[in-house]
Amino acid sequence: MARAVWETLLRLALCAGAVCTTGSTAFLYHDYCVIGAGPSGLQIAYFLQQAGRDYVVFERSHAPGSFFALYPRHRKLISINKQYTGKSNSEFNLRHDWNSLLSHDRRLLFRHYSRDFFPDADTMVRYLEDFASLLKLQIQYNTAIVHITLDKDQQAWNGHYFVLTDQNRQNYKCRAINNGLLDTYQLKSLDGLLEGDLEDLAIVKDKKGKLHITLRFYLENRNTSAGIDSITLPQDELDNFATRAPYDRVIRCLGWKFDFSIYNRSLRLMPGKGNKKKYPQIKPSYESRGTRGLFVLGTASHSVDFRKSAGGFIHGFRYTTRAVHHLLENRHHGVPWPSTVYPITQLTNSIIKRVNEASGLYQMFGVLADIILLRENATAFEYLEEYPVGVLAELETQTGRKAPSGLFVILMEYGRNFSGADKDVFYYNRAVGEAQHAWQSNFLHPVIYYYKRLPTEREMRLRSPDWSLPRPDAIHHIVEDFLTDWTAPNAHILPLRRFLENCLGTDLRNFFAESCFLFAFTRQKLPPFCQQGYVRMQGLVGSKRLQRHAVDAGLLEDYTVADFTGDRLFGSREGSQDQLLRDHAMPVRPLQHLVNAKDEL
């Protein structure tokens, strides 16, 4: 009896946090499986843990971030760690902190680990270990996933499960999978560059220990019983061969190749084409093109923005990882994409605030966009942050939000001719400083697209390859700024406000109560600021100092009567002028009250 109870307790302990199936094959079950405890693996683990989801991270090493224990060989990161930006805004500072992962814990900012502009790789190892331990992420170390296959089941989220097998033949069953792969860094050549297919080359060592580069063809055709001296070298036939001199050391710094071998053919995970062939083929949503529910994160997802944005580095994929988490939350748990609703009077300010602070927009330029969904009659709007712009046509299904009345899309972009083959990014007179030429801006700057309806998938597919989005109904460039500070009233804010007003057919200016009062008697439609503020008894309370400032600035008429020779203001009522001078502000009343009180005046 005691033994039976003990075995039952042991079985329950083994199955804690997992579902163990009966039969000849036992599966440990999790909703989400993450392969690799590199930076992106830890980042998605953090978001899953914050959401209270069932997940596990498989790491073949004994610690997270094992890549950085060996690479880069020169032991210096190439991601900047700018300590001082001159600002205390934490979101803005992430624009210049390329090593920190996103979390709620202020201790886990990389500036607390290193003061170097280019930190040591060993510091990154220590940082990732602390990130995993302090946040208590669910990581299963010393577990190498050697095979992955599909198990079709209509009851699963995506119509199938993923079955993962480790080096000990233990099977794990999951509904979603995320590949957190590691950053790669390549050493820079100091002396020369030899371009060619490495599979055609070979390195041989002579009797003195020197290393020579030769062609594999020569090795395959030589007599295997012959010595090293019988190997033909390129310089034997071409005396000016570039690498004819021998080398003392050869450092292997060839980057990485995605390991497709662990994925069963049933997953249809295919390599890309051309210069993207080392990356798996994925959609702009970071989901595999061949298998629903299979997501690729981190450096391996760089095919989405290869040579276009920062998705291959920590300071880029920390944001795309968060975006994928939002997509999964909506798809599997019915949690819509986070959003905030504001009155239309806050539209200009909301855009200006984001383009000046947001780090995700800044780092993942041209890839992640802020989306503004307009409510009916443009009285309010819904703001969504950092949505993958490549799946804009799928916004309603991917986010759980509706766009019935049009939308704005806010992107950060470089100019079309900023960089590329045979282009000099430092050419003379490259900067633009005037608002009327903002569309010619070359450096990173905000671009606002306006659509009366969501673009279709066909429009997205047929868009120009140089454009992030299809042709909009209207477009506005905020002129580039040397300080990346888009707060100049005349150069930045005023043109933006007028663009928004033209798109919406409304007036987005702010007004004093006196102006709203006059509009109420002279216009059929009040500006939104007056509708949402003045007539609802909301707004700033006037004062003598504020009124004098407005009069001096020419914003208000000066109705103050300094001297009277006849009856006082409003006939002969004593004290009326004194009362006006004391208040210096028209009382804020609902419009209907003012109309009903006209007889009293």
CORQUISUL-V645534 format. One record per backbone hydrogen bond with DSSP energy under -0.5 kcal/mol. CO is the residue of the C=O (numbers start at 1). NH is the residue of the N-H. If there is no record, write none. Layout:
((CO/NH) (CO/NH))
This chain:
((1/5) (2/6) (3/7) (4/8) (5/9) (6/10) (7/11) (8/12) (9/13) (10/14) (11/15) (13/16) (15/18) (18/20) (19/21) (24/26) (26/171) (27/21) (27/29) (28/173) (31/175) (31/176) (32/56) (33/178) (34/36) (34/58) (35/180) (37/65) (38/42) (39/43) (40/44) (41/45) (42/46) (43/47) (44/48) (45/49) (46/50) (47/51) (48/53) (49/52) (53/55) (54/32) (56/34) (56/58) (57/59) (57/140) (58/36) (59/143) (61/142) (63/66) (65/68) (66/69) (67/70) (67/71) (72/75) (75/121) (79/119) (80/98) (81/83) (83/85) (88/90) (89/93) (90/94) (92/95) (93/96) (94/97) (96/82) (96/98) (98/315) (104/106) (105/108) (106/109) (109/112) (110/113) (110/114) (117/81) (117/119) (119/77) (120/123) (120/124) (121/125) (122/126) (123/127) (124/128) (125/129) (126/130) (127/131) (128/132) (129/133) (130/134) (131/135) (132/137) (133/136) (137/139) (138/57) (139/141) (140/59) (143/145) (144/146) (144/167) (147/165) (148/264) (149/163) (151/161) (153/156) (156/159) (159/153) (160/158) (161/151) (161/163) (162/164) (162/174) (163/149) (164/172) (165/146) (165/147) (166/169) (170/166) (171/28) (172/164) (173/30) (174/162) (176/33) (177/295) (178/35) (178/180) (179/181) (179/297) (180/38) (181/40) (181/299) (193/195) (196/198) (197/200) (198/201) (200/216) (200/217) (202/214) (204/212) (206/209) (210/206) (211/247) (212/204) (212/214) (214/202) (215/218) (215/219) (216/220) (217/221) (219/222) (222/224) (223/226) (227/230) (228/231) (233/236) (233/237) (234/237) (234/238) (238/241) (241/244) (243/213) (247/211) (250/252) (251/253) (258/260) (259/262) (260/263) (262/148) (262/264) (264/267) (265/268) (268/270) (270/281) (273/276) (274/277) (276/272) (276/279) (278/258) (279/272) (281/289) (283/286) (286/296) (287/283) (291/294) (293/177) (293/295) (294/288) (295/179) (297/181) (297/300) (298/301) (299/302) (301/304) (302/305) (303/306) (305/308) (305/309) (310/313) (313/316) (313/317) (314/318) (316/319) (316/320) (317/321) (318/322) (319/323) (320/324) (321/325) (322/326) (323/327) (324/328) (325/329) (326/330) (327/331) (328/332) (328/333) (329/333) (329/335) (330/334) (334/336) (338/385) (340/383) (342/381) (343/346) (344/347) (346/350) (347/351) (348/352) (349/353) (350/354) (351/355) (352/356) (353/357) (354/357) (354/358) (358/362) (359/363) (360/364) (362/365) (363/310) (363/365) (364/367) (364/368) (367/389) (369/387) (370/410) (371/373) (371/384) (372/374) (372/408) (373/382) (374/405) (375/378) (376/379) (379/344) (380/375) (381/342) (382/373) (382/384) (383/340) (384/371) (387/369) (387/389) (388/391) (389/392) (391/394) (392/395) (394/398) (395/399) (395/401) (396/400) (399/337) (403/406) (406/374) (407/451) (408/372) (409/411) (409/449) (410/370) (411/447) (412/366) (413/445) (415/418) (420/423) (423/425) (424/427) (427/430) (434/437) (435/438) (437/440) (438/441) (442/415) (445/413) (446/478) (447/411) (447/449) (448/476) (449/409) (450/473) (450/474) (451/407) (456/460) (457/461) (458/462) (460/463) (464/467) (474/450) (476/448) (477/479) (481/484) (484/486) (485/487) (488/492) (488/493) (489/494) (492/496) (493/497) (494/498) (495/499) (496/500) (497/501) (498/502) (499/503) (500/504) (501/505) (501/506) (506/508) (507/528) (512/516) (513/517) (514/518) (515/519) (516/520) (517/521) (518/521) (518/522) (519/522) (519/523) (527/530) (527/531) (528/532) (529/533) (529/534) (530/535) (533/536) (533/538) (534/537) (543/547) (544/548) (545/549) (546/550) (547/551) (548/552) (549/553) (550/555) (550/556) (551/554) (557/559) (560/562) (570/573) (572/574) (573/576) (575/579) (576/580) (577/581) (578/582) (579/583) (580/584) (587/589) (590/593) (590/594) (591/595) (592/596) (593/597) (595/598) (597/600) (597/601))
